[in-house]
Amino acid sequence: MAKNVRIAQNHPVKKRLIAFLTASGNYNASDNEIVDLYVETFDFYQRMREVLLKNDLLVSHTNKIGATNLMKNPLAIEITKTVQVLSNLLKSMGLTPAQRKSLEKGGDELEEFINA
């Protein structure tokens, strides 16, 4: 069974997320699990992105009959899936642009968070 690993409180992404949630009045201690999941997934995305940037988007693949073709790097597909997971996690925390707009609190702190 996998060990339950907690993300350190001083992790920069976790600190920014919690600060943003707190400032918007949407943070509860029960949100720590989903914040940790977001940070872990974001770190995973960053690692995959670094590897993909060092490699080609198209890679050679030899099929069962010996023909070699170019195909999309499988890591690019996984990155796309991971971005969707990150988007869903932001949605579950109420941090999508549409959800923020409905709060009408002014400013776009999430944009600053993402670009920091």
N, C-alpha and C positions, 0 to 999 in steps of 0.2 A: 504494500500500500504506500502511496506517495506521502511524503512528509508535508505538513501544512507549513509553508514558508511565508512569513510576514515580510512585507516590504518595509524597509527602515523609514521611520518618520522623517528623516532628513533627506530622503531621496528627492532630487529637485522637481521631478514631474509630480510626485505625490504632494509635495509642499505647495506647488502652484495650484493643483487641482483643489486641494482642501481649502486653500486661501480663497479661491474663486467661489467655491460652494458656500463657504462661510460668509463672504461679503454679500452674496446674493440672498442669504438667509435660507439656503437650501441644504445645509449640512447637518447631519445627525451622526452620532457615533456608529450607528448601524450601517452607514455608508462605507465604512472602512473596507469591507470585503470587496465591494464593487470597485472602489478606488484602487485597491491592491491588484485586482484582476486587470483593470485598465493599464496600470503601470507595467505589470508583467507582460501583457500583450504588446504594449507600446515598445518595450525594450526588445521583445522578440522581433517585432516589425523592423526596428532599427538595425538589428543584427542581420536580418535577411536582406535588407536594403543595401547594407554595406557589401555583402557578398555579391549581390546581383550587380552592383555598380562596378565591381572588379572583373566581372565576366560578361560574356556576350548575351544579348537578348535572344538570339537564335543559336541553338546548339545542334551539333551533328548527332543523329540517332541512327543506329543500324537495326533494322527490324529482323524478324525471324528468318526471312529468306535471304538476308544478307544485303539488302538494298539500304544505302545510306541516304538520309534526307535531313534537311534542316527542319527543326521544330522549335516552337517557343520554349524558352527555358522554363522548366517546371517551377522554379522558384518565383518567377513572375506571376504565375497563377496563384501560388500560395500567398504572395504579398497582397494580391487583389482580395483574396478571401479574408486576410487579416485586417485589411483596411475596413472591410464591411463589419467585422467584429468590433473594431474600435468605434466605428460610427454607431453601432447598436448600443455599445456601452455608454457612449456620450448621451444617446437618446434616453437610456434608462436613468441617467443622472439629471435629466432635464437640461442638457447643455447643447442642444442643437440650435441653429440659428432661429428656426421657427418658434421653438419653445422660449428662447430668450426674448424674442420680439414680443411675444404675448405677455411677458412680464412688464414691458414698457419701463424698464429701469434706466434707460439711456446708456450710451457708451457701448462698446463692444469688447468687454474684457476677455471673452473667450478667444477672440481673434488675437489679442495680445498674448494670451496663454499659448496658443498654438504656434505663434511666430516667435516666441521667446527662445 
